[in-house]
Amino acid sequence: MPIARTLPALLAATALALPAALAALPASAAPARDDVVLGHPQAAAHAHNDYEHDRPLYDALEHGFTSVEADVYLVDGELLVAHDAEDVTPGVTLESLYLDPLDELVRGRAGSVYPGWNGEFQLLVDIKGDAEQTWAAIEAELEEHRSMLTRYSNGKVKQGAVSVVISGNRPLATMAADRQRLSFYDGRATDLGGALPSSLMPLISNNWTQLFTWRGVGEMPVAERARLEAYVATAHQQGSRVRFWATPDLPGAARDAIWAELADAGVDHINTDDLPALEAFLAARG
């Protein structure tokens, strides 16, 4: 059959098949979005287990979140993102869900995740499994995105659009000894007031229930409020930001009361799975 007659048919068939083929791809393998909706950036908004939302990263950005969390497993050389080891999926990686999209956003928006915003965007990477091997793999992958990243070099920190902080299984000694790093250490309450510099540990995170008995019901005990304020002040004095996990996160008065106390005390990152609710709470506070 002449090519002139078969070409229109081939083009028509391709046009029909392409949308279905793209729909069949996992989210991580789909083409990069050029229609990302960005909310108003809220410096205190942290998306706990961000990858569990319908659109990892993009949902958080739409609600103005400036910090997102991803759990990673090193499997056959890939940094796979999932909450549990049995849920990992080949191709659903730290790079495809976060590093590539963030790099594209920064390049397309004058060097910032949010246009005109001078704050840093935090990518909190929670290592599951072997700390040393996984961190080495993370650093190697971050090298491909170096231009957008905050980095440490021979005692100095150069600020970038995106800061990567390592949580979970953290190889502290190895990270502290490294003179060239693209990621930073997430401390714990035991590091508060200690010797670790902010150039290594810009963040201190802890389980709320290990430090405080109050769960948002009734008034916060005076002694616990004073302890929270002192905790935040000490962290800030040593140049570290503050985050708590395991705070109440079900809708209701208890969660609102906890969030209000955290914000009043100057906690830097408020942890939630409920993106619209925290966005509305922070916006209402101005």
C-alpha positions as MATLAB code, in Angstrom:
seq = 'MPIARTLPALLAATALALPAALAALPASAAPARDDVVLGHPQAAAHAHNDYEHDRPLYDALEHGFTSVEADVYLVDGELLVAHDAEDVTPGVTLESLYLDPLDELVRGRAGSVYPGWNGEFQLLVDIKGDAEQTWAAIEAELEEHRSMLTRYSNGKVKQGAVSVVISGNRPLATMAADRQRLSFYDGRATDLGGALPSSLMPLISNNWTQLFTWRGVGEMPVAERARLEAYVATAHQQGSRVRFWATPDLPGAARDAIWAELADAGVDHINTDDLPALEAFLAARG';
ca = [
       0.000    0.000    0.000;
       1.404    3.475   -0.820;
       2.997    5.349    2.063;
       0.798    8.385    1.402;
      -2.286    6.296    2.227;
      -0.875    4.487    5.275;
       0.658    7.532    7.019;
      -2.652    9.168    8.068;
      -3.824    5.867    9.483;
      -0.619    5.416   11.455;
      -0.842    8.942   12.863;
      -4.456    8.411   13.875;
      -3.615    5.147   15.614;
      -0.727    6.772   17.451;
      -2.933    9.641   18.624;
      -5.403    7.161   20.071;
      -2.778    4.975   21.713;
      -0.577    7.667   23.264;
      -2.950    8.927   25.997;
      -3.656    5.360   27.109;
       0.037    4.553   27.189;
       0.799    7.617   29.282;
      -2.056    6.845   31.657;
      -0.622    3.376   32.203;
       2.722    4.766   33.354;
       3.342    5.025   37.106;
       3.187    8.585   38.428;
       6.954    8.642   38.822;
       7.498    7.841   35.150;
       5.002   10.329   33.718;
       6.291   13.383   31.842;
       7.257   16.409   33.948;
       4.366   18.786   34.666;
       4.462   22.304   33.332;
       1.153   23.326   34.957;
       2.140   23.067   38.617;
      -0.141   25.093   40.881;
       1.767   26.803   43.688;
       0.122   28.041   46.850;
       1.358   30.828   49.084;
       4.505   29.502   50.822;
       4.064   28.826   54.527;
       7.421   28.490   56.266;
       6.031   26.285   59.062;
       4.181   23.760   56.883;
       5.733   20.256   56.827;
       4.128   17.375   54.903;
       4.615   14.189   56.918;
       4.942   11.098   54.661;
       4.315   13.334   51.674;
       4.625   10.450   49.193;
       1.337    8.973   50.430;
      -0.684   11.813   48.910;
      -2.305   11.447   45.487;
       0.318   13.687   43.899;
       3.535   13.538   45.922;
       5.230   16.937   46.162;
       2.679   18.635   43.893;
      -0.155   18.454   46.454;
       2.170   19.929   49.074;
       3.243   22.744   46.742;
      -0.362   23.554   45.899;
      -1.017   24.088   49.610;
       2.109   26.195   50.147;
       4.163   23.621   52.042;
       7.850   24.353   52.294;
       8.989   21.033   53.760;
       8.175   17.477   52.663;
       9.190   14.075   53.982;
      10.087   10.929   52.042;
      11.027    7.506   53.434;
      13.623    5.715   51.307;
      14.901    2.159   50.943;
      18.031    1.264   48.990;
      17.044   -1.689   46.807;
      19.296   -2.959   44.000;
      20.935    0.442   43.743;
      17.652    2.390   43.613;
      16.450    4.769   46.319;
      12.826    3.653   46.438;
      10.202    5.706   48.257;
       7.671    3.883   50.445;
       6.525    3.664   54.050;
       7.215   -0.052   54.404;
       9.728   -2.310   52.666;
       6.997   -4.543   51.234;
       5.426   -1.541   49.499;
       8.426   -0.476   47.406;
       7.863   -0.258   43.656;
      10.658   -0.173   41.064;
      10.850    3.267   39.474;
       9.104    5.061   42.331;
      12.275    6.743   43.479;
      13.558    9.737   45.387;
      14.746   11.173   42.100;
      11.545   10.704   40.127;
       9.175   11.897   42.863;
      11.259   14.742   44.295;
      14.689   15.573   42.927;
      13.799   15.811   39.245;
      10.572   17.826   39.788;
      12.237   20.186   42.257;
      15.151   20.728   39.904;
      12.750   21.551   37.096;
      10.834   23.989   39.299;
      13.968   25.768   40.492;
      15.356   26.121   36.976;
      12.064   27.453   35.673;
      11.369   29.872   38.531;
      14.450   32.056   38.896;
      16.270   29.835   41.345;
      13.482   29.286   43.866;
      10.789   26.643   44.323;
       8.259   29.427   44.911;
       8.816   32.483   42.676;
       9.993   35.503   44.607;
      10.277   33.569   47.869;
      13.581   33.849   49.701;
      13.109   30.924   52.082;
      14.550   27.456   51.674;
      12.555   24.393   50.691;
      13.355   21.381   52.864;
      13.396   17.802   51.629;
      13.532   15.535   54.673;
      14.790   12.089   53.664;
      14.110    9.352   56.214;
      16.553    6.484   55.716;
      15.181    3.002   56.220;
      17.633    0.122   56.332;
      21.407    0.451   56.271;
      22.479    3.986   57.173;
      25.949    4.043   55.609;
      25.119    2.510   52.232;
      21.869    4.421   51.841;
      23.416    7.770   52.724;
      26.263    7.167   50.266;
      23.679    6.438   47.556;
      21.743    9.586   48.464;
      24.848   11.749   48.235;
      25.726   10.263   44.843;
      22.237   11.001   43.542;
      22.203   14.503   44.997;
      25.396   15.266   43.075;
      23.334   15.193   39.873;
      21.195   18.022   41.296;
      23.965   19.987   42.939;
      23.084   23.358   41.432;
      19.793   23.640   43.351;
      21.042   22.308   46.683;
      22.324   23.827   49.890;
      25.786   22.346   50.386;
      28.543   22.092   52.954;
      32.151   22.570   51.923;
      35.116   22.697   54.268;
      33.333   24.304   57.177;
      31.054   26.619   55.206;
      27.429   26.298   54.131;
      26.345   27.696   50.773;
      22.597   28.191   50.674;
      20.623   26.761   47.785;
      16.953   26.638   46.862;
      16.495   23.155   48.351;
      18.024   21.756   51.545;
      18.168   17.994   52.056;
      18.108   16.794   55.668;
      18.686   13.151   56.589;
      16.445   11.591   59.219;
      15.762    8.013   60.327;
      18.890    5.868   60.262;
      21.580    8.548   60.103;
      25.337    7.794   59.906;
      26.345   10.617   62.215;
      30.087    9.922   62.422;
      30.420    9.600   58.654;
      28.405   12.733   57.968;
      30.300   14.756   60.566;
      33.660   13.707   59.126;
      32.751   14.491   55.511;
      34.188   17.824   54.358;
      31.974   17.958   51.268;
      28.280   17.212   51.796;
      25.016   17.854   49.976;
      22.853   16.809   52.912;
      22.514   17.578   56.602;
      21.745   15.793   59.855;
      18.376   15.714   61.628;
      19.125   15.807   65.361;
      17.074   14.655   68.348;
      16.195   16.149   71.728;
      19.355   14.579   73.143;
      21.355   16.854   70.809;
      19.727   19.987   72.203;
      22.364   22.291   73.621;
      25.107   19.899   72.526;
      28.240   20.289   70.450;
      26.893   19.532   66.971;
      27.092   22.705   64.839;
      24.224   23.986   62.717;
      26.419   23.429   59.647;
      25.860   19.728   60.319;
      22.553   19.765   62.225;
      20.199   22.518   61.017;
      17.145   20.630   62.328;
      16.201   18.929   65.608;
      13.190   16.616   65.470;
      11.587   14.522   68.179;
       8.537   12.467   69.060;
       6.189   14.840   70.880;
       4.906   12.109   73.202;
       8.409   11.434   74.544;
       8.708   14.980   75.853;
       5.192   16.197   76.640;
       2.104   14.643   78.218;
      -0.341   17.252   76.904;
      -2.353   16.114   73.862;
      -4.362   19.271   73.224;
      -7.232   18.659   75.656;
      -7.790   21.536   78.043;
      -5.134   24.128   78.756;
      -1.508   23.229   78.183;
       0.153   22.824   81.598;
       2.190   25.894   82.484;
       5.304   23.828   83.148;
       5.052   22.076   79.775;
       4.545   25.363   77.934;
       7.638   26.758   79.620;
       9.559   23.612   78.687;
       8.471   23.895   75.061;
       9.479   27.565   74.885;
      12.875   26.799   76.431;
      13.370   23.884   74.038;
      12.726   26.067   71.001;
      14.857   28.913   72.319;
      17.797   26.590   72.972;
      17.552   25.063   69.506;
      17.425   28.484   67.872;
      20.401   29.677   69.883;
      22.474   26.857   68.415;
      21.186   27.610   64.919;
      18.809   24.658   64.564;
      15.175   24.588   63.566;
      12.576   22.531   65.475;
      10.092   19.861   64.383;
       7.965   17.391   66.333;
       6.274   14.279   65.033;
       3.458   12.240   66.634;
       1.443   15.335   67.531;
      -2.359   14.869   67.349;
      -3.404   15.081   63.705;
      -7.098   14.240   63.643;
      -9.429   17.171   62.910;
     -10.772   18.820   66.022;
     -10.120   21.133   68.917;
      -7.181   19.124   70.286;
      -5.208   19.402   67.066;
      -6.006   23.098   66.744;
      -4.818   23.690   70.301;
      -1.562   21.805   69.695;
      -0.902   23.690   66.462;
      -1.557   27.020   68.199;
       0.915   26.231   70.980;
       3.547   25.074   68.479;
       3.150   28.228   66.418;
       3.164   30.501   69.472;
       6.369   28.851   70.729;
       8.109   29.389   67.387;
       8.315   25.749   66.296;
       9.694   25.948   62.758;
       7.961   22.966   61.126;
       4.460   21.817   62.053;
       3.967   18.172   61.090;
       0.746   17.020   59.390;
      -0.864   14.662   56.900;
      -3.800   17.084   56.471;
      -2.445   19.586   53.965;
      -5.539   21.785   53.460;
      -6.171   22.087   57.206;
      -2.662   23.245   58.087;
      -2.625   25.636   55.138;
      -5.882   27.203   56.387;
      -4.620   27.327   59.984;
      -1.381   29.102   59.079;
      -3.086   31.463   56.641;
      -5.582   32.483   59.329;
      -2.675   33.365   61.640;
      -1.209   35.598   58.939;
];
